[in-house]
Amino acid sequence: AAGARQARPDAACVSIPDRKEALRHALSHARAGDLVLLLGKGHESTIQYAHGSVPWDEAAVAREVLAELGHHN
């Protein structure tokens, strides 16, 4: 996020530290024709927070959030 702000200080940038909440924000704001890219965590089985690491499955979390938003496959 810091790099994005430096490169484009005039652009809107949202920084959400909690990965699941960030996914929820991105997916809930996407509209028909939008592309949401989930980058950087797909290959990892844990996510690091200040209090330690927790299990993480990016694809499963994305499917869960999409289902919560009413999108079904």
C-alpha positions in Angstrom: 0.0 0.0 0.0 2.8 2.4 0.8 4.3 1.9 -2.7 1.0 2.5 -4.3 0.5 5.7 -2.4 4.0 6.9 -3.3 3.5 6.1 -7.0 0.0 7.6 -7.2 -0.6 10.0 -4.3 -3.8 11.2 -6.0 -5.3 7.7 -6.3 -7.7 6.2 -3.8 -6.0 3.5 -1.7 -7.5 1.4 1.0 -5.2 -0.5 3.5 -6.9 -3.2 5.5 -4.4 -5.3 7.6 -6.7 -8.2 8.2 -6.5 -10.3 5.0 -10.0 -11.8 5.2 -11.5 -8.4 5.7 -9.4 -7.0 2.8 -10.7 -9.8 0.6 -14.3 -9.1 1.7 -13.8 -5.4 1.0 -12.4 -6.0 -2.5 -15.0 -8.6 -3.5 -17.9 -6.7 -2.1 -16.9 -3.5 -4.0 -16.3 -5.3 -7.3 -18.9 -4.8 -10.0 -19.7 -6.7 -13.2 -16.7 -6.5 -15.5 -14.2 -5.8 -12.7 -11.2 -8.1 -12.1 -10.1 -8.8 -8.5 -6.6 -10.2 -8.3 -5.6 -12.0 -5.1 -1.8 -11.9 -5.1 1.0 -12.9 -2.7 -0.6 -15.4 -0.4 -2.1 -18.2 -2.6 1.0 -20.4 -2.2 1.2 -20.0 1.6 -0.5 -22.2 4.2 -0.1 -19.7 7.0 -0.4 -16.0 7.5 1.7 -14.0 9.9 0.2 -11.6 12.4 1.8 -9.7 15.3 0.4 -12.4 17.7 1.8 -15.3 15.6 1.0 -17.4 12.5 -2.5 -18.8 11.8 -3.5 -21.4 9.1 -4.5 -19.8 5.8 -6.0 -21.0 2.6 -6.5 -18.1 0.3 -8.8 -19.9 -2.2 -11.0 -21.3 0.6 -11.4 -17.9 2.2 -12.2 -16.3 -1.2 -14.9 -18.9 -1.8 -16.3 -18.4 1.7 -16.5 -14.6 1.3 -18.0 -15.0 -2.2 -20.7 -17.3 -0.8 -21.4 -14.9 2.1 -21.9 -12.2 -0.6 -24.4 -14.4 -2.4 -22.2 -15.6 -5.2 -22.5 -19.4 -5.8 -20.8 -21.5 -8.3 
